Amino acid sequence: MGKMLMAKCRTLQEENDEIGNQANEGKMHELSMKLALQKSQNAELKIQFEGLCKQVEGLTNDPERSNEMRSLKKKNDEIRRLKQELQEKSRVEDKTELASDNNTTNYDEVPPGEVKTED
């Protein structure tokens, strides 16, 4: 009877070990699945984080670009203004030259300081 009890105990112990192994395997599988899910989520978060970093970098560069554009606009406005001034001066000089040309070509009529008399 003692041998039968010992054999029964061994059988129960083996079954218990097997059930424990299965439970551990189930937990390991469950933990493996959770780990895979976490890795997937981490990868997604990393991608989102990199995207946000690029966006922040772009936002940081926007004021710099804006300042550069503002400076370029001021310089372009100054160039336009100077071109207009140059054109105005050129027009005035052209008119002055035309007027002086007209004055010099009429010398045969009456020289300065003389009065024209009719014959």
Backbone as CSV, one residue per row, in Angstrom:
resi,resn,N_x,N_y,N_z,CA_x,CA_y,CA_z,C_x,C_y,C_z
1,MET,0.805,-1.168,0.000,0.000,0.000,0.000,0.857,1.243,0.000
2,GLY,1.958,1.241,0.662,2.862,2.377,0.702,3.451,2.660,-0.659
3,LYS,3.749,1.555,-1.419,4.322,1.747,-2.748,3.295,2.377,-3.684
4,MET,2.055,1.982,-3.518,1.003,2.538,-4.361,0.804,4.021,-4.052
5,LEU,0.865,4.378,-2.794,0.719,5.786,-2.414,1.883,6.610,-2.971
6,MET,3.086,6.046,-2.900,4.265,6.755,-3.404,4.148,6.931,-4.929
7,ALA,3.660,5.899,-5.619,3.496,5.976,-7.068,2.444,7.025,-7.421
8,LYS,1.358,7.035,-6.642,0.280,8.006,-6.868,0.810,9.414,-6.637
9,CYS,1.618,9.593,-5.589,2.207,10.909,-5.289,3.096,11.363,-6.441
10,ARG,3.904,10.439,-6.972,4.779,10.791,-8.098,3.937,11.192,-9.311
11,THR,2.902,10.459,-9.580,2.033,10.763,-10.719,1.403,12.135,-10.541
12,LEU,0.886,12.389,-9.346,0.277,13.697,-9.073,1.317,14.820,-9.188
13,GLN,2.518,14.546,-8.702,3.597,15.538,-8.785,3.938,15.838,-10.244
14,GLU,4.000,14.811,-11.081,4.296,14.992,-12.504,3.191,15.795,-13.193
15,GLU,1.930,15.446,-12.858,0.804,16.186,-13.425,0.852,17.641,-12.982
16,ASN,1.169,17.836,-11.710,1.262,19.182,-11.154,2.357,19.981,-11.874
17,ASP,3.515,19.344,-12.082,4.607,20.010,-12.791,4.198,20.366,-14.225
18,GLU,3.497,19.415,-14.872,3.057,19.642,-16.244,2.068,20.796,-16.313
19,ILE,1.124,20.803,-15.377,0.142,21.901,-15.337,0.856,23.226,-15.061
20,GLY,1.827,23.195,-14.146,2.610,24.409,-13.857,3.371,24.895,-15.082
21,ASN,3.970,23.939,-15.819,4.686,24.312,-17.043,3.746,24.926,-18.075
22,GLN,2.560,24.333,-18.215,1.584,24.866,-19.158,1.149,26.272,-18.740
23,ALA,0.943,26.442,-17.424,0.552,27.762,-16.929,1.664,28.778,-17.202
24,ASN,2.901,28.349,-16.952,4.028,29.253,-17.221,4.136,29.583,-18.709
25,GLU,3.919,28.543,-19.534,3.966,28.778,-20.973,2.870,29.748,-21.392
26,GLY,1.683,29.605,-20.803,0.569,30.520,-21.092,0.916,31.937,-20.672
27,LYS,1.511,32.057,-19.479,1.905,33.381,-19.008,3.012,33.948,-19.885
28,MET,3.950,33.076,-20.266,5.038,33.531,-21.128,4.485,34.007,-22.468
29,HIS,3.530,33.243,-22.990,2.920,33.632,-24.267,2.205,34.980,-24.117
30,GLU,1.440,35.092,-23.037,0.714,36.340,-22.776,1.696,37.504,-22.633
31,LEU,2.770,37.282,-21.863,3.764,38.335,-21.674,4.488,38.657,-22.985
32,SER,4.731,37.626,-23.790,5.362,37.851,-25.094,4.471,38.709,-25.986
33,MET,3.179,38.435,-25.943,2.231,39.219,-26.736,2.200,40.670,-26.255
34,LYS,2.181,40.855,-24.941,2.176,42.209,-24.389,3.460,42.951,-24.768
35,LEU,4.583,42.239,-24.712,5.862,42.835,-25.073,5.871,43.254,-26.545
36,ALA,5.350,42.400,-27.409,5.286,42.724,-28.838,4.410,43.955,-29.069
37,LEU,3.286,44.030,-28.351,2.392,45.179,-28.456,3.102,46.452,-27.998
38,GLN,3.818,46.359,-26.876,4.553,47.517,-26.358,5.622,47.982,-27.356
39,LYS,6.320,47.026,-27.961,7.341,47.382,-28.950,6.712,48.100,-30.141
40,SER,5.567,47.606,-30.565,4.866,48.225,-31.685,4.443,49.653,-31.332
41,GLN,3.886,49.820,-30.136,3.470,51.149,-29.692,4.670,52.084,-29.558
42,ASN,5.777,51.558,-29.040,6.988,52.374,-28.901,7.490,52.843,-30.264
43,ALA,7.455,51.945,-31.248,7.895,52.311,-32.595,7.003,53.412,-33.165
44,GLU,5.699,53.284,-32.967,4.757,54.292,-33.455,4.986,55.630,-32.759
45,LEU,5.167,55.588,-31.446,5.426,56.822,-30.700,6.733,57.476,-31.140
46,LYS,7.726,56.668,-31.434,9.009,57.201,-31.892,8.832,57.939,-33.217
47,ILE,8.062,57.344,-34.121,7.800,57.976,-35.416,7.059,59.298,-35.220
48,GLN,6.045,59.287,-34.351,5.294,60.507,-34.082,6.183,61.571,-33.449
49,PHE,7.054,61.153,-32.537,7.965,62.077,-31.873,8.914,62.723,-32.884
50,GLU,9.449,61.916,-33.793,10.349,62.451,-34.821,9.616,63.454,-35.706
51,GLY,8.358,63.137,-36.035,7.556,64.067,-36.829,7.336,65.377,-36.098
52,LEU,7.038,65.288,-34.810,6.842,66.501,-34.018,8.133,67.305,-33.914
53,CYS,9.257,66.619,-33.775,10.550,67.321,-33.715,10.796,68.097,-35.004
54,LYS,10.487,67.480,-36.141,10.660,68.162,-37.423,9.737,69.368,-37.518
55,GLN,8.508,69.196,-37.036,7.551,70.293,-37.085,8.012,71.441,-36.193
56,VAL,8.500,71.125,-34.998,9.001,72.158,-34.088,10.203,72.862,-34.715
57,GLU,11.065,72.092,-35.353,12.228,72.685,-36.019,11.770,73.641,-37.117
58,GLY,10.750,73.220,-37.853,10.199,74.093,-38.888,9.616,75.358,-38.304
59,LEU,8.909,75.223,-37.180,8.335,76.397,-36.530,9.428,77.313,-35.998
60,THR,10.517,76.727,-35.538,11.635,77.523,-35.043,12.272,78.290,-36.191
61,ASN,12.351,77.672,-37.359,12.965,78.321,-38.517,12.047,79.350,-39.154
62,ASP,10.726,79.230,-38.942,9.782,80.165,-39.545,10.062,81.616,-39.168
63,PRO,10.273,81.950,-37.884,10.571,83.352,-37.565,11.857,83.838,-38.240
64,GLU,12.854,82.974,-38.317,14.095,83.360,-38.987,13.828,83.647,-40.458
65,ARG,13.081,82.757,-41.106,12.741,82.970,-42.517,11.899,84.226,-42.673
66,SER,10.974,84.416,-41.745,10.109,85.587,-41.799,10.943,86.862,-41.691
67,ASN,11.901,86.875,-40.779,12.772,88.041,-40.637,13.590,88.265,-41.900
68,GLU,14.089,87.185,-42.487,14.854,87.309,-43.730,13.973,87.847,-44.852
69,MET,12.749,87.343,-44.939,11.834,87.808,-45.980,11.505,89.287,-45.781
70,ARG,11.296,89.685,-44.530,11.007,91.080,-44.222,12.187,91.959,-44.651
71,SER,13.391,91.506,-44.355,14.589,92.251,-44.733,14.707,92.346,-46.250
72,LEU,14.451,91.238,-46.950,14.497,91.259,-48.411,13.444,92.200,-48.990
73,LYS,12.263,92.213,-48.391,11.201,93.093,-48.864,11.618,94.547,-48.699
74,LYS,12.223,94.878,-47.556,12.690,96.250,-47.344,13.742,96.628,-48.384
75,LYS,14.648,95.701,-48.658,15.693,95.977,-49.646,15.093,96.140,-51.036
76,ASN,14.117,95.299,-51.375,13.451,95.428,-52.673,12.710,96.755,-52.779
77,ASP,12.040,97.158,-51.701,11.348,98.446,-51.686,12.343,99.587,-51.883
78,GLU,13.483,99.498,-51.225,14.518,100.522,-51.361,15.043,100.569,-52.796
79,ILE,15.251,99.409,-53.403,15.715,99.358,-54.797,14.684,99.998,-55.722
80,ARG,13.405,99.682,-55.524,12.344,100.279,-56.343,12.329,101.798,-56.191
81,ARG,12.443,102.245,-54.948,12.417,103.683,-54.679,13.597,104.370,-55.372
82,LEU,14.777,103.769,-55.264,15.963,104.355,-55.895,15.842,104.351,-57.415
83,LYS,15.255,103.290,-57.978,15.046,103.248,-59.426,14.099,104.359,-59.861
84,GLN,13.034,104.571,-59.076,12.087,105.633,-59.407,12.763,106.999,-59.336
85,GLU,13.568,107.204,-58.302,14.290,108.468,-58.186,15.208,108.666,-59.386
86,LEU,15.896,107.615,-59.770,16.808,107.681,-60.910,16.047,107.995,-62.193
87,GLN,14.882,107.383,-62.367,14.068,107.659,-63.549,13.589,109.108,-63.547
88,GLU,13.169,109.591,-62.376,12.715,110.976,-62.267,13.853,111.938,-62.606
89,LYS,15.039,111.673,-62.070,16.188,112.530,-62.362,16.513,112.490,-63.847
90,SER,16.419,111.301,-64.429,16.690,111.156,-65.854,15.683,111.950,-66.671
91,ARG,14.418,111.911,-66.302,13.385,112.675,-67.003,13.648,114.171,-66.890
92,VAL,13.979,114.607,-65.680,14.243,116.030,-65.465,15.449,116.465,-66.294
93,GLU,16.496,115.647,-66.306,17.683,115.977,-67.093,17.355,116.006,-68.578
94,ASP,16.539,115.065,-69.036,16.143,115.052,-70.447,15.367,116.318,-70.798
95,LYS,14.449,116.719,-69.922,13.672,117.940,-70.165,14.585,119.155,-70.163
96,THR,15.541,119.179,-69.236,16.475,120.301,-69.164,17.321,120.363,-70.428
97,GLU,17.777,119.228,-70.907,18.567,119.187,-72.139,17.740,119.652,-73.328
98,LEU,16.492,119.208,-73.396,15.625,119.639,-74.494,15.397,121.139,-74.448
99,ALA,15.158,121.640,-73.250,14.922,123.075,-73.107,16.172,123.854,-73.481
100,SER,17.334,123.396,-73.051,18.569,124.111,-73.386,18.868,123.987,-74.875
101,ASP,18.548,122.865,-75.488,18.729,122.711,-76.932,17.822,123.675,-77.687
102,ASN,16.598,123.825,-77.229,15.660,124.747,-77.866,16.148,126.180,-77.721
103,ASN,16.710,126.527,-76.589,17.196,127.888,-76.356,18.420,128.181,-77.218
104,THR,19.290,127.256,-77.428,20.512,127.494,-78.203,20.237,127.528,-79.695
105,THR,19.228,126.923,-80.193,18.948,126.920,-81.630,18.252,128.193,-82.078
106,ASN,17.740,129.017,-81.215,17.027,130.243,-81.581,17.942,131.465,-81.539
107,TYR,19.241,131.318,-81.543,20.163,132.448,-81.473,20.125,133.290,-82.745
108,ASP,19.805,132.713,-83.901,19.800,133.473,-85.137,18.641,134.468,-85.193
109,GLU,17.678,134.296,-84.367,16.562,135.228,-84.364,16.981,136.549,-83.739
110,VAL,17.270,136.551,-82.444,17.669,137.779,-81.768,18.741,137.420,-80.763
111,PRO,19.950,137.961,-80.886,20.978,137.679,-79.897,20.597,138.286,-78.559
112,PRO,21.095,137.697,-77.486,20.746,138.244,-76.177,21.296,139.660,-76.021
113,GLY,20.508,140.511,-75.408,20.914,141.889,-75.148,20.573,142.839,-76.287
114,GLU,20.054,142.356,-77.394,19.690,143.209,-78.526,18.194,143.162,-78.723
115,VAL,17.712,144.197,-79.286,16.292,144.288,-79.561,16.109,144.099,-81.060
116,LYS,15.156,143.337,-81.409,14.905,143.068,-82.816,14.177,144.267,-83.412
117,THR,14.687,144.720,-84.494,14.041,145.834,-85.189,13.518,145.321,-86.516
118,GLU,12.446,145.934,-86.970,11.865,145.484,-88.217,12.396,146.343,-89.340
119,ASP,12.753,145.808,-90.430,13.311,146.518,-91.582,12.242,146.988,-92.516
